[in-house]
């Protein structure tokens, strides 16, 4: 009886496992969340008044609206940014039928100081945003969505029912920047002089945060991003 060990029989399975592990690691390492956290952990937060022109600064504060706040379609929360994803089950797979992102320019406030985030003028390759999904619901055969969600689906050209009026299996995920929610941002500091106060912010000189391809405007409500960077001894 041949009792020799044939290592070749284990090479292909081992390579497949290593390949999957590498793909998982690469996907995690280059995700929006990981990229933002790596950048924010490099620097200490800064007071708004101490930001220098063209400095790439990190600020942690509360989101404040400029003008009328947005209303998140699934949870009816007042906010300045929301992202909604609706997926429909198709066999063993899920397909996205709605990928809805709506936002406005807004303030980040730290006590008595505020800075403006000009999100609307930013191109996609000059900003990076990661928000925690904090509202999830589902509907299906035995569970109809409420009237508000049904109206939202119809507004986006979809409905919760399929053939013969049967309920589709849907899942809904919503991420928002609520009013007064603590967020961390990082951007290029630009000081501007304004003649007309904006919603009670009467300072004539205001800090705006912007981004570029190299120094992107970063925005997140991930709690880990709020932690202070320890001083190096």
N, C-alpha and C positions, 0 to 999 in steps of 0.2 A: 504493500500500500504506500502510495506517494504522500508523504506528510510534509513536503516542502511548502514554504509560505510564498504564495503568489501575490506580490505587492501590486502588480499591475491591475488586479481586479478592484483595488481600492482607489486607484488614482483618479479615474473619471468621476466617481461620486464625490471624492474630496474636492476636486476642482469645481464641481457644480456648487457645493456648499460654500466654498470660498468665494466663488463668483457672486452668489446671492448676498453674502455678507458684505462684500465690497459695494454692491449696488445699494443696499440698505444704508450703509455708512455714507456713501456719496450723496444719496438723496437727503439724508438728515443734515449733513454738513453744509450743503449748499441750499437748504431751504431758507425761505424768507425769514423765519423765526431765528434760526441759528446765525444767519448773517447779521441781522440787526443786533442780536444780543452780543455777538463778538465785538462789533463796533462800539456799542454803548459801554461795554465793560472796560474799554481801553482808557476812558477818560472820566474825570470827575465832573459832576454837575456844576453849572455855573449860574451865578446871579445874573438876571437880565441886564441890569445897569452896567455890569462889568464886561459885557461882551464887546469885543473890538471889531471894527469894520473888517469884513471878509474872513473873520475867524470862524472855524468850524466848531460849533459849540453844542454841548449837551445841556438841555434844560428839562427839569422835571416839575410838573405843575398840573393844574386842573384845566380841563377844556371848557371854554366859554364861547357861546355863539356870537356871531356878528350878523345882525338881522334876525329874521324868523328862523327858529331851529327846525331841523328836519324831524319827521316822525317815522320811526322804524316800522315797516309794514307788518311784521309778524307780532311784535311785542308792544307796539304803540308807545315806545319810549321816545322821549325827546332827545335828540342827538345832533351831532354835526357830521357824522359819517356812519353809513351802514352798508353792510355787504350781506346779501341774501343768496343762498344757493338752494335750489329745489331739485331733488333727484327722484327719478321714477324707476322702480324696479322692473327690469325686463329679463325674465328668466332668472339666472343666477347673478346677473350683473345689474349695476345701477348706471343710468345715464342722466347727465345733467340737462334739465329742460329750462331752467332759469338760472342765470348768473348775473345778479343785479348789484351794481355798486354805485352809490350816490353819495356825494359829499359836497361840502362848501368850505370856503375859507373860514378860519376860526382863530380864536385867541387861545394861547396857553398862559395861564395866570399863576403867579407865585406871590401870594400875599397882595401887596399893593402894586405890583408890576405886572405888565402884560406884554406879550409878543404876538405877532400875527404870523400864522402859517398860510402862505399863499399856495394852497394845493391845486387850485384850478388852473394856474398857469404852468404848472409843472408837467413836463412830458413824462411818459411812463419810465423812460430810462434814466430819469433824474430823481426818482423817488422810490422808496421801498417801504411798504406798510404791512405790518402783521398785527392782527387783532384776534383776541381769544374768542372762540365761538362760545357764547354764553347763553344762547337760547336755541333749543332744539325741540321739535315736535314731529309727529308723524300722523299719517292718515292711511286708511286701508279698507279692507273688505267690511270690517265691523265698526269702523270709526270714520265718520265724515268730518271734514274740516269745518270750522265755524264760518259764519257768513263773511267776516272780514277777510279771512284767508281765501275764501272762494272768490271774492271780488278781486283780490290781488292776483290770483291765478288768471282770471279772465282779462284783467288789465294787461297782463303779459302774454296774452294769446293762448292760454292753456285752461284746462278745467280738471276737476278732481275725478271725473267719471269717464269711463270708456264705453265699450260696446254694451248695449242693453242697459245702460245706466249704472253699470257696476263700478264701485269705487276703485280707483287706481291705488296701488301701494306707493305712497310718496313719503319722502322725508324732507324736512325743512331745517335749514341751519342759518342762524343770524348772528352777525358780529357787529357791534356798534361802539362808537365813542360817545358815551352819554354826556349830557351836560354835567359839569362838575366832576367828571371822572378823572382820576389821576392818570396821567400818561407821561411817557418819556419821549422826547423828540431830540433830533440832532440835525443841525442845518448850518448853512453859511449865513453869518450875521450881516444884515444890511440895515443901516439906520436911515430912516426917512422922516422928512418933515411934512406934516399934514396940516391943512388949513381948516378942515371941517371935522369936528369930533365924530367918532364912530360909536353909536350906541352907548353913550355915557363915558367912553374912554377919551378924556379931554386932553391928554398929553399931546403937545405939539410935535414932539420927537418920539417916534415909535420904532421899535425893533421888528424887522420882518425876517423870517427864516426861509431860505430857499435852498435849492440843490443843483448839482451839476452831475454829469456822467461819472466824474471821479469822486465827488463828495456828495452823495445822494442825500436828499431830505428823508430822514428816517422817522417813523411814527409807530409807536406800539403801546398797548395797554397791558402787555405781559408783565406780571408782578416782579419777575426776576430783573427786569430792566430798571426798576426803581431803586435797587440796592445801591448803596454808596460804594464807590471804589475805595478800598483800603489804602491808606498811605504806605508807601514803601519806606522802610527804615534805612 
